[in-house]
């Protein structure tokens, strides 16, 4: 089945028309921008690339004194970069694990290195997502379920590696289905460093299928969604966001996170397949 989400370009055009409404909802206006130009650096999961870039562009329309620069990669890679001292104001992860590993308020069983990089009271879940199995456009192998991956229909599947939340969810799904060991034994898996690479391999028909988020399927040409992950087969997919303690602009960073909670940003996120936590 083909995804049915609105193209992001058309959606952004619609959202930009709503800029005056954003100010009415408490989004900072140009008049309240900081007197000196501010640049915020956001480290965000690769699956947020299209939607967060659109939100950042919209934010500049109403806050010309603030530039938001985004660095996208796997959450595990970003977490390592932050721990090694990379300049970053905001972290948005595709999983709780990577955020927990930087949160001094997290339990020692999950923050095993005792790292303390984020302002815990700014942390919240920004969006949710859905894990799906995608295939090249036209579905040449006739794949209709995750179970099909363990049949002759699939010679090779692309997954995120163990440092990528989408890869972790994929492993949970195939363990749940009793297929993980067989897929590894039969050499059916090729691992990628983030979900964008997985989606690109599927789009190029270099693999028979891949596991990504529904938002990646919506943002990628030449792929189709073949199936959603079976209910209960993996942990909930929540994207926590927080300001970093090392930020030189914590107030502006918090203001941007508040903007991401607005109705106008919710339209951007849901338009590409994300959900909004209740």
Beta strands, then each sheet from edge to edge (+ up, - down):
strand 1: 38-45
strand 2: 66-73
strand 3: 90-92
strand 4: 124-128
strand 5: 131-136
strand 6: 157-160
strand 7: 189-192
strand 8: 209-213
strand 9: 223-228
strand 10: 238-243
sheet 1: 2+ 1+ 3+ 10- 4+
sheet 2: 7+ 6+ 8+ 5- 9+
end
